[in-house]
Amino acid sequence: MPMQFDRTFKAQPGEVVEIRPGIRRITAPNPGPMTFTGTNSYLIGTDRLAVLDPGPQDEAHLDALLSAIGSAPVDAILVTHTHRDHSPLARALKSATGAPILGAGPHRFAREVRDGDASLDVAVDQDHAPDHVLDHGARIDVGGGTIEVVATPGHTVNHLCFALEASGVLFSGDHVMAWSTSLIAPPDGDMSTYLESLQRLLRRQDALYLPGHGAKLNDPLSYVEALFAHRMGRESAILAALEFDTLSVSSLVDRLYDGLDPRLRGAAGLSVLAHLERLEALGQASSIPGSDALWQAGPLAFDRND
């Protein structure tokens, strides 16, 4: 069964939307094919605040955040991951509020960069340097409440979700979004760790997800199960396509994606590559020596170094 996405969400940049008492959303003015209606920033707390995912370097969005913050003290600036639509504004917000930046460390790749890899410079915030590095399971008292750190690598190595304890709310960043699957783009991301991170969320009981883009998820566990099944189905389709042919990533995109928006073709290719690299690690597919652009089913019959 195809994934069912919610693309009905509308956002007015700069508008302050109360999700529930103590949680407000402000969407940045950066809509696009990869960001949907823009990046969702969240203010957590009432008398004291935490800001989660301050967003892209944008003066209008900074002004909107500071206006919503008002005179309230800001305990922390939380960052789910180091892409330029999520983390760069943290530095200006720190300068304005004095709040420390908390995240999973500087940006790093899931594997070594290889010749022919897509350039991800436009997406990556290489200047991100948190004041405090957060580990999985850490608990931090900010915004008048306690937040649990949930490590969810996959979309990036340093992706985090944040669970607001006693509320059932999980801020899911780009790991789980209602409007689309998460882009896993080697060498930035890794499909196996992404799938493991989905399983980690399935072992939890969070009742509401607030993502980095798009609408909230009111039945998140069923949706995460569907995401996992979707990825497994994609892998099965890739293996079926490779059963009788050696194919390039581009050819696999043509076979697997029907009615694909041309603006998303590059992203689809990166997603297919992420699946292929996972299948190669499992011994179920391999790139043909002399042409990493072609793939076949099964492991290589000989060592590449022979």
Residue pairs with C-beta under 8 A, 6 or more apart in sequence:
3 181
3 226
3 227
3 230
4 226
5 178
5 179
5 180
6 178
6 179
6 214
6 215
7 36
7 179
7 214
8 215
9 36
9 37
9 178
9 179
9 214
9 215
10 37
11 27
11 37
11 38
11 40
12 27
13 27
13 28
13 29
13 38
13 60
13 61
13 64
14 26
14 27
14 29
14 60
14 61
14 63
14 64
15 26
15 27
16 24
16 25
16 26
16 64
16 68
17 24
17 25
17 26
17 27
18 24
19 25
19 42
19 210
19 216
20 167
20 169
21 46
22 44
22 45
22 46
22 143
22 144
22 145
23 42
23 43
23 44
23 164
23 169
23 210
24 42
24 43
24 68
25 40
25 41
25 42
25 43
25 210
26 40
26 41
26 42
26 43
26 61
26 64
26 65
26 68
27 37
27 38
27 39
27 40
27 41
28 38
28 39
28 40
28 41
28 55
28 56
28 58
28 61
28 85
29 38
29 58
29 60
29 61
30 38
30 39
30 55
30 56
30 58
30 61
30 85
31 37
31 38
33 261
33 263
33 264
33 267
34 85
34 183
34 267
35 85
35 213
36 177
36 179
36 180
36 213
36 214
37 213
37 214
38 213
39 53
39 55
39 56
39 85
39 86
39 212
39 213
40 53
40 210
40 211
40 212
40 213
40 214
41 51
41 52
41 53
41 54
41 55
41 61
41 65
42 51
42 52
42 53
42 171
42 210
43 49
43 50
43 51
43 52
43 65
43 68
43 69
43 143
44 50
44 51
44 52
44 142
44 143
44 145
44 147
44 164
45 72
45 75
45 142
45 143
45 144
45 145
46 72
46 144
47 72
47 144
48 72
48 73
48 74
48 75
48 142
48 143
48 144
49 69
49 72
49 73
49 74
49 75
49 143
50 74
50 75
50 76
50 77
50 78
50 142
50 143
50 147
51 65
51 69
51 74
51 76
51 77
51 78
51 93
51 97
51 99
52 77
52 78
52 79
52 80
52 162
52 171
53 78
53 79
53 80
53 86
53 87
53 171
53 173
53 212
54 61
54 62
54 65
54 77
54 79
54 86
54 87
54 88
54 89
54 90
54 92
54 93
55 61
55 65
55 85
55 86
55 88
55 89
56 84
56 85
56 86
56 88
56 89
57 84
57 88
57 89
57 92
58 89
61 89
62 89
62 92
62 93
62 96
65 89
65 93
66 93
66 96
66 97
69 97
74 93
74 97
74 98
74 99
75 99
75 141
75 142
75 143
76 99
76 100
76 101
76 102
76 140
76 142
76 143
77 90
77 93
77 94
77 97
77 99
77 100
77 101
77 102
78 102
78 103
78 142
78 147
78 162
78 171
79 86
79 87
79 90
79 101
79 102
79 103
79 104
79 128
79 130
79 160
80 86
80 103
80 159
80 160
80 161
80 162
80 171
80 173
80 174
80 175
80 212
81 87
81 103
81 104
81 155
81 156
81 158
81 159
81 160
81 173
81 174
82 103
82 106
82 107
82 124
82 125
82 126
82 128
82 156
82 158
83 123
83 124
83 125
83 156
83 174
84 122
84 123
84 124
84 125
85 123
85 212
86 125
86 173
86 174
86 212
87 103
87 125
87 128
88 125
88 127
88 128
90 101
90 128
91 101
91 127
93 99
94 100
94 101
94 131
100 130
100 131
100 132
101 128
101 129
101 130
101 131
101 132
102 130
102 131
102 132
102 134
102 140
103 128
103 130
103 133
103 134
103 158
103 160
104 130
104 133
104 134
104 135
104 151
104 157
104 158
104 159
104 160
105 130
105 133
105 158
106 126
106 128
106 129
106 130
106 158
107 124
107 125
107 126
107 128
107 156
107 158
108 157
108 158
109 157
109 187
109 188
110 153
110 156
110 157
110 186
110 187
110 188
110 189
110 190
110 193
111 186
111 187
111 190
111 277
112 187
113 187
114 187
114 292
116 292
116 293
117 186
117 187
118 185
118 266
118 270
120 185
120 187
120 188
123 185
123 188
124 188
134 140
134 149
134 160
135 149
135 151
136 149
136 150
136 151
137 148
137 149
137 151
138 148
138 149
139 146
139 147
139 148
139 149
139 165
140 146
140 147
140 149
141 147
145 164
145 165
145 166
145 167
146 164
146 165
146 166
147 162
147 163
147 164
147 165
148 162
148 163
148 165
149 160
149 162
150 160
150 161
150 162
150 163
150 170
150 200
150 201
150 204
151 159
151 160
151 197
151 200
152 159
152 160
152 161
152 172
152 173
152 175
152 197
152 200
152 201
153 159
153 190
153 193
153 194
153 197
154 175
154 182
154 184
154 189
154 190
154 191
154 193
154 194
154 195
154 196
154 197
154 198
155 173
155 174
155 175
155 182
155 183
155 184
155 189
155 194
156 188
156 189
157 188
157 189
157 190
157 193
159 173
159 174
159 175
159 197
160 173
161 170
161 171
161 172
161 173
161 175
161 201
162 170
162 171
163 169
163 170
163 171
163 204
163 206
164 170
164 171
168 205
168 206
168 207
168 208
169 206
169 207
169 208
169 209
169 210
170 201
170 204
170 206
170 208
170 209
170 210
170 220
171 209
171 210
171 211
172 201
172 209
172 210
172 211
172 212
172 217
172 220
173 211
173 212
174 182
174 183
174 211
174 212
174 213
175 182
175 194
175 197
175 198
175 201
176 182
176 198
176 201
176 209
176 211
176 217
176 220
176 223
176 224
176 227
177 211
177 212
177 213
177 214
178 209
178 211
178 214
178 215
178 216
178 217
178 223
179 213
179 214
179 215
180 213
180 214
181 227
181 230
181 231
181 271
182 194
183 189
183 267
183 270
183 271
184 190
184 191
184 194
184 270
184 271
184 274
185 267
185 270
185 271
185 273
185 274
186 270
186 273
186 274
186 277
189 274
190 274
190 277
190 278
191 231
191 274
191 275
191 277
191 278
192 278
192 281
194 231
194 274
195 228
195 231
195 278
198 224
198 227
198 228
198 231
199 228
201 220
201 221
201 224
202 221
202 224
202 225
202 228
205 221
206 220
206 221
207 218
207 220
208 216
208 217
208 218
208 220
209 216
209 217
209 220
209 223
210 216
211 217
217 223
231 275
234 256
234 271
234 275
235 275
235 278
235 279
237 255
237 256
238 252
238 256
238 272
238 275
238 276
238 279
238 285
239 279
239 284
239 285
239 297
241 247
241 252
241 255
241 256
242 285
242 295
242 296
242 297
243 297
246 288
246 294
246 295
246 296
247 255
247 294
247 295
248 293
248 294
248 295
249 269
249 272
249 273
249 276
249 293
249 295
250 269
252 272
252 276
252 295
253 260
253 265
253 268
253 269
253 272
256 268
256 272
257 268
260 268
276 285
276 287
276 295
279 285
280 286
280 287
283 298
283 299
284 297
284 298
284 299
285 295
285 296
285 297
285 298
286 295
286 296
286 298
286 299
286 300
287 293
287 294
287 295
287 296
288 294
288 295
288 296
289 300
289 304
